[in-house]
């Protein structure tokens, strides 16, 4: 708040006549974020019609995150538990000035690989752990959002914890509340699939037996 300060000497009182109010600190960041969100939404980057279904069983999972820390370990552990897949890590900074350009280049790099390329993943997870608004700010960057929206590979965003929201979440094909949840979205449970196949095989055998009997 800026304005004029007036005094009341006899009463030891002060008063500020406010002439202008502006958001500062985190409030200023959130106001900037909302302006960008509205502008990108008006372009149609967040339209549900643009979002693609995830592959049921990807052969390769691409992960864009830091090569160190709990996030990549959580994703690898969850994938191994559910249905082991080949994982390709594109290492990036997930905080600081280098984060946004590195994340955008990683998404674009995976997307640029031609179909059939041995390093082209079937689904991409962009992930980092929780943090403050400033920590997660790189995932609100316009270049990152546009790269996610333009990705030729289905993309899952998993930035922050359950309550954190960044603009890449709106542009991604699916949003996961945590990196571990992103791994769960990426692959089915192998044991469940095996049980379904066993049940189908049992039904096939029974149908074949009935056909022979008839």
C-alpha positions in Angstrom: 0.0 0.0 0.0 1.3 3.4 -0.9 -0.1 6.8 0.0 0.3 9.8 2.3 1.1 9.7 6.0 -0.7 12.2 8.3 -0.2 12.8 12.0 -2.2 13.8 14.9 0.5 15.2 17.3 -1.8 15.9 20.2 -2.9 12.3 20.3 0.3 10.6 19.1 -1.7 9.0 16.2 -0.7 8.4 12.6 -2.8 7.7 9.6 -2.0 6.6 6.1 -4.3 7.8 3.3 -4.0 4.9 0.8 -3.7 6.0 -2.8 -2.7 2.6 -4.4 -2.9 -1.1 -3.5 -1.0 -3.9 -5.3 -0.4 -7.5 -4.6 3.1 -8.4 -3.4 5.1 -11.5 -2.7 3.2 -14.8 -3.2 0.0 -12.8 -3.9 1.7 -11.1 -6.9 2.9 -14.5 -8.2 -0.6 -16.0 -7.9 -2.1 -13.0 -9.8 0.4 -13.4 -12.5 -0.4 -17.1 -12.6 -4.1 -16.5 -13.0 -3.6 -14.1 -15.9 -1.4 -16.6 -17.7 -3.9 -19.4 -17.0 -6.8 -17.4 -18.5 -4.8 -16.5 -21.6 -3.7 -20.0 -22.3 -7.2 -21.4 -21.6 -8.6 -18.9 -24.1 -6.3 -20.4 -26.7 -7.8 -23.8 -26.0 -4.6 -25.4 -24.6 -6.6 -26.8 -21.7 -9.6 -28.1 -23.6 -10.7 -31.6 -22.6 -11.2 -32.5 -26.3 -7.4 -32.2 -26.8 -6.6 -34.8 -24.1 -5.7 -38.3 -25.2 -6.2 -41.6 -23.4 -3.2 -43.2 -21.9 -1.9 -46.5 -23.4 -3.2 -49.5 -21.4 0.2 -51.2 -21.2 3.1 -49.0 -22.3 6.3 -50.8 -23.3 8.4 -47.8 -22.3 7.7 -45.1 -19.7 9.6 -41.8 -20.1 10.2 -39.8 -16.9 11.2 -36.1 -16.8 12.5 -35.3 -13.3 15.6 -34.9 -11.3 18.0 -38.0 -11.4 18.4 -37.7 -7.6 16.0 -37.6 -4.8 12.9 -39.5 -3.8 10.7 -38.9 -6.8 12.5 -41.1 -9.3 12.9 -43.8 -6.7 9.2 -43.7 -5.9 8.2 -44.0 -9.5 10.7 -46.9 -10.2 9.6 -48.7 -7.1 5.9 -48.4 -7.9 6.3 -49.5 -11.5 8.3 -52.5 -10.4 5.5 -53.4 -7.9 2.7 -53.1 -10.4 4.1 -54.1 -13.8 7.8 -53.8 -14.6 8.4 -51.7 -17.7 11.4 -50.1 -19.4 12.0 -46.6 -18.0 13.9 -43.8 -19.8 14.9 -40.9 -17.5 15.4 -37.5 -19.0 17.2 -35.7 -16.2 16.3 -32.0 -15.5 16.5 -29.4 -12.8 13.1 -29.3 -11.0 13.7 -26.0 -9.3 15.4 -22.7 -10.1 16.1 -20.7 -13.2 17.2 -23.7 -15.2 14.1 -25.8 -14.5 11.6 -24.4 -17.0 13.8 -24.5 -20.1 15.1 -27.9 -19.2 11.7 -29.4 -18.6 10.3 -27.9 -21.8 13.3 -29.3 -23.8 12.8 -32.7 -22.3 9.2 -32.9 -23.2 9.9 -31.7 -26.7 12.9 -34.1 -27.0 10.8 -37.1 -26.2 8.0 -35.9 -28.5 10.4 -35.3 -31.4 11.5 -38.9 -31.5 9.9 -40.7 -34.5 7.4 -43.5 -34.1 9.3 -46.8 -33.9 12.4 -45.2 -32.4 13.9 -47.4 -29.7 14.1 -44.5 -27.3 10.6 -43.2 -27.9 8.4 -43.8 -24.8 4.7 -44.7 -25.0 3.8 -42.4 -22.1 5.7 -39.6 -20.4 5.6 -38.6 -16.7 6.7 -35.1 -15.7 7.3 -35.2 -11.9 8.7 -33.5 -8.9 8.0 -33.5 -5.1 6.1 -30.8 -3.2 7.3 -27.3 -2.4 6.3 -23.7 -2.1 4.8 -21.7 -4.9 8.2 -20.4 -5.8 9.7 -23.9 -5.8 7.1 -25.2 -8.2 7.1 -22.0 -10.4 9.0 -23.6 -13.3 6.0 -25.8 -14.0 3.9 -22.7 -14.5 6.2 -21.4 -17.2 4.5 -20.7 -20.5 7.1 -22.7 -22.5 6.6 -25.8 -20.3 2.8 -25.6 -20.6 3.0 -25.2 -24.4 5.4 -28.1 -24.7 3.1 -30.3 -22.6 0.0 -29.3 -24.7 1.9 -30.0 -28.0 3.4 -33.3 -26.9 2.8 -36.1 -29.4 3.1 -38.6 -26.5 0.4 -38.9 -23.8 1.6 -37.0 -20.8 1.0 -37.3 -17.1 1.8 -34.4 -14.8 2.8 -35.2 -11.2 4.1 -32.0 -9.7 3.9 -31.5 -6.0 1.6 -33.1 -3.5 -2.2 -33.6 -3.6 -3.1 -29.9 -3.0 -0.5 -28.4 -5.3 -1.7 -27.2 -8.7 0.5 -25.9 -11.6 -0.3 -24.9 -15.1 1.2 -28.1 -16.6 -1.6 -30.0 -14.8 -4.2 -28.3 -17.1 -2.2 -29.0 -20.3 -1.3 -32.6 -19.4 -3.5 -35.5 -20.6 -3.8 -36.7 -17.0 -2.9 -35.2 -13.7 -1.6 -37.4 -10.8 -1.7 -36.1 -7.2 1.8 -37.5 -6.5 4.6 -39.1 -8.5 3.7 -42.5 -7.0 0.1 -42.1 -8.3 1.5 -41.2 -11.7 3.2 -44.6 -11.9 -0.1 -46.2 -10.9 -1.8 -44.4 -13.8 0.9 -45.4 -16.2 0.6 -49.2 -15.9 -2.0 -51.7 -14.7 -1.4 -54.3 -12.0 0.2 -57.3 -13.5 -1.4 -59.8 -11.0 -4.8 -58.4 -11.8 -4.2 -58.7 -15.5 -3.0 -62.3 -15.1 -6.1 -63.1 -13.1 -8.3 -61.6 -15.8 -6.5 -63.7 -18.5 -6.9 -66.8 -16.4 -10.6 -66.2 -16.0 -11.0 -65.6 -19.8 -9.1 -68.8 -20.5 -11.3 -70.7 -18.2 -14.4 -69.3 -19.9 -12.9 -70.2 -23.3 -12.3 -73.8 -22.2 -15.9 -74.1 -20.9 -17.4 -72.7 -24.1 -15.2 -75.0 -26.2 -16.3 -78.0 -24.1 -20.0 -77.0 -24.5 -19.6 -76.7 -28.3 -18.0 -80.1 -28.5 -20.8 -81.6 -26.4 -23.4 -80.1 -28.6 
